[in-house]
């Protein structure tokens, strides 16, 4: 599990000006955005985790980029490429 930054906690007696609070919250938001973008890239670049055996690839409802399937109806292995669809391996 990722360790995302924590939002700072402030009391009503805080001595920070509104401008200083804005800067701190903005820095937090920027760091959180960076961490989430980095995590998205790690997840998107991970190898396929789903290998299916189906009659047709149309049986797979929502394939993800990198999924692999053996279509027994066609006797072919296929890989899913986002934007292209299912591509024959053989």
Residue, then its C-alpha position, 0 to 999 in steps of 0.5 A: x500500500x502506498x504511503x501518501x502524504x497526510x494533510x497537515x492539521x491546524x488549530x483555530x489558534x494557528x498563527x499562520x496567515x491565510x496566505x501561508x495556509x494556502x501555500x501549505x495546502x497547495x504544497x500538500x496538493x502538489x505532492x499528493x498529485x505527484x504521488x498519485x501520478x507516480x502510482x498510476x504509472x506503476x499500475x499502468x506499466x505492470x504486466x498483465x494479471x489476467x489470463x483468460x480462456x474463452x470461446x471468443x474475446x467478446x466474452x470478456x466484458x472490460x479488458x485492461x491493457x495487457x490482458x491475455x486471452x486464448x480464444x478457443x473458438x478461433x484457436x488463437x492467443x490474443x493480447x489486449x492493446x488499449x486503443x487497438x483492441x484484441x490483437x492476435x499473437x499467432 
